């Protein structure tokens, strides 16, 4: 009796190298497919890690630059606020004027609440003095890196699992067809009766 080690990878390897005459070609194809899929998933882990590291380094530099170049200034509303409804969320914008980067700027900026002419509010501006959003925390770079790396690995793992499933389904259909043909041959060889039937 031949014993196969526990585990998909080891079992697949054992089937590929086995000389047992009961191991069919379809079994070897299925084992090879499973082995290759598992190998790809394992090998993809360091690749995903490397991509995540690159994303972390890039985003960390970007967010650090944002923290240095973006700052808060006081803006003065030039008219009453305008109400904006987006995706069932209420927000406010107002034409405003502010001084930054050595010059005066005007533009439509978000406002925390309804305002009137002359009201003041703090806004974020970039190195050129243009209105922008608050800088992203540098710690977000780690979250971005983990998300990208995990997403990449899951996509590859999902594709590998899907490939194995497709191959297994086709092999199962092929096996079932072979069994049907063999049963038909056996039944036909007994005059249309099942092999276990005998004459009285």
Order of alpha helices (4+ residues) and beta strands (2+ residues): alpha-alpha-beta-beta-beta-beta-beta-beta-alpha
